[in-house]
């Protein structure tokens, strides 16, 4: 009887923890996708131009990477997932408000606030994963992480639909940013209540035990030094393989996510709100595929074949990108038929002023030259 009560209590708190971390990460996209959907409007109103947008996105990506190194490799493991998630929410609110306030006054302040916003948000995913690892059994991590991932996949799609509707009803880009900041503040307050317990031991339950395949299985839950934290990873070959894979996939995802609305507006002549709505399609598809893979990862059939499963999906990705390139060659003009190979962006290292991007009304059609920004990705 008491065992059943303990299990019920643990499950109840697992649900509360999951809803809380899901809500925070969902809320972050209220303060991240706001820039993506309002870029066309800000450019049209003359507040910023494409080159400034490219600089802003590139700097934000760099600070996001730097923040992950800091927040993921040390802060989260030293402090735990709860405080890092709460501080992330507070920082996101502050810098989103600062961006909206400084928008019509100073580009430099916009640049700073967006970079700082991205750095603050970068710590959230390591903290989310940390919370899952201490509250959920490893046998369910595939499903739980996949479900948590929909917070930024479906969350991004829902936010774009919401902001697209608001823009269509006459909201300004400043209003979108203020809306995101206020919404994120409310989410952070409620989530901080749900995250008041650090781990199962704080509610009288046993701590979750990791698997033998974990590189930290033979060490303490809280490494004593930075060396103890990093060294086991540096000796792990799968870590390097996953790192390289993540770099490539993130490059593709971030490029598409940031530039699809502007591409749709310019090349398919959609309105700003229509482009924001239409850009949700590939995000929704990605969300469903993530849930599928998460369930496959936890299934007994793939317990010892996870590397094979990842390999299959990577091969499918290469095939689909290659098909896009082949279509480009078939429908492209003679001038651009030399642009073969699966690519979203081709960077011309010999000419830092120009690069090649998808063009034309018959997407995924031709490549044409576009302006870039001082060696940074701009379009």
Secondary structure, DSSP 8 states (H G I E B T S, - for coil): -HHHHHHHHHHHHHHHHHHHHHHHHHHHGGGTHHHHHHHHHHHHTTS--HHHHHHHHHHHHHHHHHHHHHIIIIIHHHH-HHHHHHHHHHHHHHHHHHHHHHTTT-HHHHHHHHHHHHHHHHHHHHHHHHHHHHHS-GGGHHHHHHHHHHHHHHHHHHHHHHHHHHHHTT--HHHHHHHHHHHHHHHHHHHHHHT---SGGGGT-------TTSTTTTS-SS-SSHHHHHHHHHT-HHHHHHHHHHHHHHHHHHHHHHHHHHHHHHHS---HHHHHHHTHHHHHHHHHHHHHHHHHHHSGGGTT-HHHHHHHHHHHHHHHHHHHHHHHHHHS-GGGTT--SS-SEEE-TT-TTEEEEE-SSSTT--EEEEE-BTTB---
